[in-house]
Amino acid sequence: MSREGTQSAAAAATPQELPDADRCQNSFQMPLHYPRFTRADYEAMPEWKLDSLLREYGLPTSGDLRYKREFAIGCFLWSN
């Protein structure tokens, strides 16, 4: 029997093919593009968009809107 025949479907699947429950939900993921928002963008960004952005990078989405904005600014903006 070949090695491929002994692998489980989950072991052979790519992360995109696995159900949400089988993915690692709390690990940093580097998307193809780094966000290019300004401080003003983050300060005006609606909560759903902040949640989506943080989730895309595998970052926590807990806390109130003020905390999420400060967290995103701290993660994605560098001081000059």
N, C-alpha and C positions, 0 to 999 in steps of 0.2 A: 504494500500500500504506500502511496506517495505521501510525502510530508504535508502537502496541501490538503489531502483528504482527511488528515487528523486534526486540523485547526478548526476551532469553533468559529461560527459565523461572526461573533463579536470580536474575536481576535484578528480576523482577516479584514474586518470593515475599517474604513477610514473614519475619523472622528465625525465628519459630516454625515455619514451613513448611520451612525448610532442613534438610538432614541435619546431624548434629552436626559433621561434618568441615568444613562450609561456614560455620559460625558462628565468630565471633571468640571464642576461649576465654579470653583473658587481658585483657579490658577490663572496667572497673567497670560494673556494671549496677545501677540503683536500682530494687529491687522496689517494689511498691505500698506496703508497710508497712515501717517501720524496726523492727529487732528491739528488743524491750522486755525484755531479760534483765538480771538483776542480776549483780554480780560473783560472788556465790555460785552463781548459775545456771551461769555460764561455767566456774567452777572444778569443778563437779560434772557438767558436760555430757559425755556419752560422745563418743568420737572420731568415730563415724559422723555424729552430729548436728552437731558442729563442722564436719566436712567438707561436709556438706550446706548449712549456713548460709553458709560461706565461698564455696562454689561458686555459690550463688544470687546472690551479689553480684559474681561474677566475680573473686574474690580467690584467691590461691594456697592450695593445700591441702597443700603439702609441709612436711616437718618432723615432729618427734615431737609427742606429745600436749601436753606442757608448752608447747612453742613455739606450737602452734595456739591454746591457751587464752590465752596472753599476747597473741598477735596479735589475736584476737577482742576481748579486753578493750580493747586499745589502739585498735582501729578503732571499736568500737560504744559504749564508755562514755566519758563526759566527767567530769572531776574537778569536784567541787562547789566 
